[in-house]
Amino acid sequence: MNPLKTLDARALLREMFDAAIAAAQPARCVPPSLPEPPKGRLVVIGAGKASAAMARAVEDHWPGPLAGLVVTRYGYGVPCQRIEIVEAAHPVPDAAGLAAARRIRDRVQGLASDDLVLGLISGGGSSLLALPLDGLSLEDKQQVNRALLKSGASISEMNCVRRHLSAIKGGRLAAACHPARVVTLLISDVPGDNPIDIASGPTVPDPTTCADALAILDRYGIAAPAAARALLDSGAGETVKPGDPRLAGIETHLIATPQLALEAAAAVARAAGIPPVILGDSLEGQAREVGTVMAGIARQVALRGQPFPPPCVLLSGGETTVTVRGSGRGGRNVEFLLALGVALDGHPGIHAIAGDTDGVDGMEDIAGAYLAPDSLERAWNQGLNPKDRLANNDGHGFFEALGDSVVTGPTLTNVNDFRAILVTAEAARPGR
């Protein structure tokens, strides 16, 4: 019996995506993690796509006086009474982010040991906290950022370079808070949930080096501005290392992660009578290659009942990469989904959704898209060549033309990518 006989596959996939986003909402995960009030002042600082919503959650549940400043993406601001909210650009930094980063650093200087700095850090903070080291300009940072985004480098590699060109990342913000106590609440958007990679680790020590950053630039053939290259060559960009006494008292707490989001989606599937399988919360690699591999797994499920019998839903998270060679409108989630569709070639009974939990895939205010068994057929009927669109990195253009884009608006959180492949009992019928 097919549990989906009376249930719309598209609706179920969207319900799972929405549950993943809801699991990481700051109003849910911030209050249980708040520290005890300090003897001195509380200063709230933060950066990321979820930081404004996190600030609002702090205001709503903090028992005493507080003040602070956080920076978030344009459109992601949330009204607060005591914490100032600044909006800036993402994924390429702008002057608003630079000014906000400088003000945040200034706010935490001159504090005492009885004071508490509460850091609210989430994905997106790398570009929002844009404060170049002396000798670098904002334009230098923008040039490096654009090149990294197109290079195919992993998020860990990109953030290694960013840390070593920054005056605030790689533990430097926490060092500026000394001797105040620093407690950081993190919403993770990175594979493995390593704090140093979330917003490039402004409040945690960094074990990587300038030499590591240089090796990444060379590996991907990135022609960095001369000033940036010289800074890395000289070692002047070294970050704050483990064991630095200024960071001796820091506390870092992961309050929302991709795994928790996948578990929330799994609960939705289970309630609908569909067994969920979580394949991993930290899958990486080229988006189109991951899509092709996932298509192979889905086919094996459908045709062989291995390694899981249908019906089932295959869930995964993490952050893939895209090496941009075309001129289309793309993002890693729609690139994954289009590659998945091309590899499945209209296989019956297999549906999928892929989206970024922050509501923005690539440079578009579109979270991702749906894939149905008839998606390729509908595309051909409109004169769209799926393989050509994939070659041109035009996933958004492809799915938008089909009316299959997923648009959430600002979600006010970010636990990275969400992917669900629904293999129904229909996919396993003999004679296919």
C-alpha positions in Angstrom: 0.0 0.0 0.0 1.3 3.4 -0.9 0.9 5.9 2.1 1.0 8.7 -0.5 -2.2 7.6 -2.2 -4.2 10.3 -0.4 -1.2 12.7 0.3 0.3 15.2 -2.1 4.1 14.5 -2.4 4.8 18.2 -3.1 2.9 19.2 0.0 4.7 16.7 2.2 8.1 17.8 0.9 7.3 21.4 1.7 6.0 20.5 5.1 9.3 18.8 5.9 11.3 21.8 4.7 9.2 24.1 6.8 9.7 21.9 9.9 13.4 22.0 9.4 13.3 25.8 9.3 11.0 25.9 12.3 13.4 23.7 14.4 16.1 26.4 14.1 14.0 29.4 14.9 15.8 31.6 17.5 12.6 32.1 19.5 12.7 28.3 20.2 16.5 27.7 20.7 17.8 30.9 22.3 15.9 31.2 25.6 17.1 27.8 27.1 20.7 28.7 26.3 20.9 32.2 28.0 23.6 32.5 30.6 23.1 33.8 34.2 23.1 37.6 34.5 26.6 39.1 35.2 27.6 41.3 38.1 28.4 44.0 35.7 27.0 45.0 32.3 25.6 42.8 29.6 26.6 43.8 26.0 25.0 41.9 23.2 26.8 41.7 19.8 26.1 39.5 16.8 26.3 38.9 13.1 24.5 36.6 10.7 21.2 36.0 9.0 19.6 34.8 12.3 21.2 37.4 14.5 18.4 39.9 14.6 15.8 37.2 15.5 18.3 35.9 18.1 18.5 39.5 19.5 14.8 39.7 19.8 14.7 36.4 21.6 17.3 37.7 24.1 15.3 40.9 24.7 12.1 38.9 25.2 13.6 36.7 27.9 16.5 38.6 29.6 15.6 39.6 33.1 17.8 42.7 33.5 19.2 45.7 31.6 21.1 45.1 28.3 22.3 47.0 25.3 24.0 46.0 22.1 24.4 45.9 18.3 24.0 43.1 15.8 24.3 43.1 12.0 22.1 41.0 9.7 21.3 40.7 6.0 19.1 43.2 4.2 15.5 42.2 4.8 16.3 40.1 7.9 15.9 42.8 10.5 13.6 42.3 13.4 12.3 45.2 15.6 14.2 45.4 18.9 13.9 47.9 21.7 17.4 47.8 23.4 19.6 46.1 20.8 20.4 48.1 17.7 19.8 46.1 14.4 21.9 47.1 11.4 21.3 45.5 7.9 24.1 45.0 5.4 24.9 43.0 2.3 25.4 39.2 1.8 27.2 37.3 0.3 29.4 40.1 -0.9 30.2 42.7 1.9 29.4 46.4 1.6 30.1 49.6 3.4 27.2 49.1 5.8 28.7 45.9 7.0 32.1 47.5 7.4 30.7 50.3 9.5 28.7 47.9 11.6 31.8 45.6 12.2 33.8 48.6 13.3 31.1 49.8 15.7 30.7 46.3 17.2 34.4 46.0 17.8 34.4 49.5 19.4 31.5 48.6 21.7 33.4 45.7 23.4 36.5 47.6 24.2 37.2 48.9 27.7 35.0 46.3 29.5 35.7 44.9 32.9 36.0 41.4 34.2 32.5 41.5 35.7 30.9 42.4 32.4 29.4 39.8 30.0 29.5 39.9 26.2 26.8 37.7 24.7 27.7 36.9 21.1 24.8 35.9 18.7 26.5 34.3 15.7 24.9 32.6 12.7 25.6 31.8 9.1 26.2 34.8 6.9 28.3 36.6 9.4 31.5 36.3 7.3 30.3 38.9 4.8 28.3 40.9 7.3 31.3 41.4 9.6 33.5 43.0 7.0 36.4 44.8 8.7 39.6 44.4 6.6 43.0 44.3 8.2 45.1 47.5 8.0 46.4 47.8 4.5 43.4 46.3 2.8 40.3 48.0 1.4 36.7 47.0 1.3 37.2 46.6 -2.4 40.0 44.1 -1.8 37.7 42.0 0.4 34.9 42.2 -2.1 37.2 41.0 -4.9 38.4 38.0 -2.9 34.9 37.2 -1.8 33.5 37.1 -5.3 36.3 35.0 -6.5 35.9 32.5 -3.7 32.2 32.2 -4.3 32.8 31.2 -7.9 35.8 29.0 -7.3 34.2 25.8 -6.0 36.1 26.1 -2.7 34.4 24.6 0.3 32.9 26.8 3.0 35.8 25.8 5.4 38.3 26.9 2.7 36.6 30.1 2.0 36.3 31.1 5.6 40.0 30.2 6.2 40.9 32.9 3.7 38.4 35.4 5.0 39.7 35.0 8.6 43.2 35.9 7.7 42.2 39.1 5.9 39.9 40.3 8.7 40.5 42.5 11.7 37.5 41.0 13.5 37.3 37.3 12.6 39.4 34.4 13.7 39.0 35.1 17.5 39.9 38.8 17.1 36.5 40.0 18.3 36.7 37.9 21.5 40.2 39.2 22.1 38.9 42.7 21.9 36.4 41.9 24.7 39.1 40.9 27.2 38.9 40.9 30.2 35.1 40.6 30.0 33.5 37.1 30.0 32.4 36.0 26.5 29.5 33.6 25.9 28.6 32.9 22.2 25.4 31.2 21.0 25.9 29.7 17.6 23.4 28.6 15.0 25.4 26.4 12.7 25.2 26.5 8.9 28.4 24.6 8.2 29.2 20.9 7.7 30.6 19.5 10.9 29.4 22.4 13.0 33.0 23.6 13.6 32.6 27.0 15.4 35.6 28.4 13.6 33.7 28.1 10.3 30.5 29.7 11.5 30.7 33.3 10.4 34.5 32.7 10.3 34.8 32.4 14.0 34.9 35.9 15.4 34.8 34.7 19.0 36.8 31.5 18.9 40.5 30.7 18.5 41.7 29.7 15.0 44.3 26.9 14.5 44.7 27.7 10.8 47.5 29.9 9.4 48.3 32.5 6.7 50.1 29.7 4.9 46.9 27.7 4.8 45.0 30.6 3.3 47.7 31.1 0.6 47.5 27.4 -0.3 43.8 27.7 -0.8 44.2 30.8 -3.1 46.7 28.8 -5.1 44.7 25.6 -5.2 41.8 27.4 -6.9 43.8 29.8 -9.0 42.4 32.9 -7.3 44.2 36.1 -8.3 43.9 38.0 -5.0 44.7 41.7 -4.9 48.4 42.4 -4.4 47.8 43.9 -0.9 46.0 40.8 0.2 48.6 38.5 -1.1 51.4 40.5 0.5 49.6 40.5 3.9 49.3 36.7 3.8 52.9 36.3 2.6 54.2 38.4 5.5 52.2 36.5 8.1 50.7 39.8 9.3 47.2 38.3 8.9 47.7 35.6 11.6 44.6 35.1 13.7 44.2 34.5 17.5 45.5 31.0 18.3 44.3 28.3 20.8 45.9 29.0 24.1 45.8 32.8 23.8 45.1 34.0 27.4 42.6 36.6 26.1 40.3 33.8 25.1 40.8 31.7 28.2 37.3 32.2 29.6 35.2 32.0 26.5 32.1 29.8 26.3 30.7 28.6 23.0 27.3 26.9 22.7 25.7 25.3 19.6 22.0 25.9 19.9 20.7 24.9 16.5 22.4 22.6 13.9 21.6 21.0 10.5 21.1 17.6 12.3 18.3 19.0 14.5 16.6 20.4 11.4 16.8 17.0 9.6 15.4 15.3 12.7 12.4 17.6 12.7 11.8 16.9 9.0 12.1 13.1 9.7 9.4 13.4 12.3 7.0 15.0 9.7 7.7 12.1 7.3 7.2 9.5 10.0 3.9 11.0 11.0 2.8 10.8 7.4 3.7 7.1 7.3 6.9 7.5 5.3 10.0 6.0 6.8 12.8 8.7 6.9 16.4 8.0 6.3 19.0 10.6 7.3 22.0 10.2 5.0 24.1 12.9 6.7 24.0 16.5 7.9 27.4 17.5 6.4 27.5 16.4 2.8 29.9 18.4 0.6 31.2 18.4 -2.9 30.2 19.9 -6.3 26.4 20.3 -6.2 25.9 18.6 -9.6 28.0 15.7 -8.6 26.2 15.2 -5.4 22.9 15.3 -7.4 24.1 12.6 -9.7 25.2 10.4 -6.8 21.9 10.9 -5.0 20.0 10.0 -8.2 21.9 6.7 -8.2 20.9 6.0 -4.6 17.3 6.9 -5.2 17.2 4.6 -8.3 18.6 1.7 -6.2 16.0 2.2 -3.6 13.2 2.3 -6.2 14.4 -0.7 -8.3 16.2 -2.9 -5.8 14.9 -2.0 -2.4 18.4 -1.3 -1.4 19.7 -0.1 1.0 16.1 0.9 2.0 12.8 -0.3 0.7 10.4 2.2 -0.7 8.4 4.1 0.2 11.0 6.2 2.1 12.4 9.7 2.1 16.2 10.3 1.9 17.2 13.4 3.9 20.5 15.2 3.9 22.1 18.5 4.8 25.4 20.2 4.5 26.8 22.7 1.9 27.7 21.8 -1.6 29.7 24.1 -3.9 29.3 25.3 -7.4 32.1 26.1 -9.8 30.5 28.8 -11.9 31.3 28.6 -15.6 28.0 29.7 -17.1 26.1 33.0 -17.0 22.7 31.7 -15.7 20.9 32.4 -12.5 22.0 29.6 -10.1 22.5 28.5 -6.6 23.9 25.3 -5.1 20.5 23.9 -4.2 18.9 24.3 -7.6 22.1 23.1 -9.2 21.9 19.9 -7.1 18.2 19.5 -8.0 18.7 20.0 -11.7 21.5 17.5 -11.8 19.4 15.1 -9.8 16.6 15.5 -12.4 18.8 15.0 -15.4 20.2 11.8 -13.8 16.8 10.5 -12.9 15.5 11.3 -16.4 11.8 11.3 -15.3 11.9 8.2 -13.2 8.3 7.7 -12.0 7.5 8.0 -8.3 10.6 10.0 -7.3 10.0 13.6 -6.0 12.5 16.0 -4.4 13.0 19.3 -2.8 16.2 21.2 -2.1 16.5 24.6 -0.5 18.6 26.8 1.7 17.1 27.2 5.2 17.9 30.9 5.1 15.5 31.4 2.2 18.3 32.5 -0.2 20.0 30.1 -2.7 23.0 31.8 -4.3 22.3 35.4 -5.1 18.5 35.0 -5.4 15.7 35.6 -2.9 14.5 32.1 -3.7 15.1 29.3 -1.3 15.3 26.4 -3.8 12.9 24.3 -5.9 10.8 21.1 -6.3 11.5 18.3 -8.7 8.7 16.0 -9.9 8.8 12.9 -12.1 7.3 15.0 -15.0 9.6 18.1 -14.5 11.9 17.2 -17.5 8.9 16.4 -19.7 7.4 19.8 -18.9 10.7 21.5 -19.5 11.1 19.9 -23.0 7.5 21.0 -23.8 8.5 24.6 -23.1 11.6 24.3 -25.2 13.9 24.1 -22.2 16.9 21.8 -22.5 17.8 20.6 -18.9 21.4 19.7 -19.7 22.0 23.1 -21.4 20.6 24.9 -18.4 22.8 22.8 -16.1 25.8 23.6 -18.1 25.0 27.3 -17.9 24.4 27.2 -14.1 20.8 28.3 -14.7 18.9 26.3 -12.1 16.8 29.2 -10.9 15.9 30.1 -14.5 14.9 26.4 -15.2 12.7 25.8 -12.2 11.2 29.3 -12.2 10.0 28.7 -15.8 8.3 25.5 -14.6 6.6 27.3 -11.7 8.5 25.0 -9.3 10.6 27.5 -7.3 10.3 27.4 -3.5 10.0 30.9 -2.1 9.9 31.4 1.7 11.0 35.0 2.2 13.4 35.8 5.0 13.3 32.8 7.4 15.4 34.6 10.1 17.5 31.6 10.6 20.1 29.5 8.8 21.1 25.8 9.3 22.4 25.4 5.8 21.0 23.3 2.9 18.0 20.9 3.2 17.5 18.1 0.7 14.7 15.5 0.7 14.2 12.8 -2.0 10.9 11.0 -1.7 10.8 7.6 -3.3 7.2 6.4 -3.4 5.8 2.8 -3.7 4.9 3.8 -7.3 8.6 4.1 -8.1 9.1 0.4 -7.3 6.3 -1.1 -9.4 7.6 -3.9 -11.7 7.8 -3.4 -15.4 9.4 0.1 -15.2 
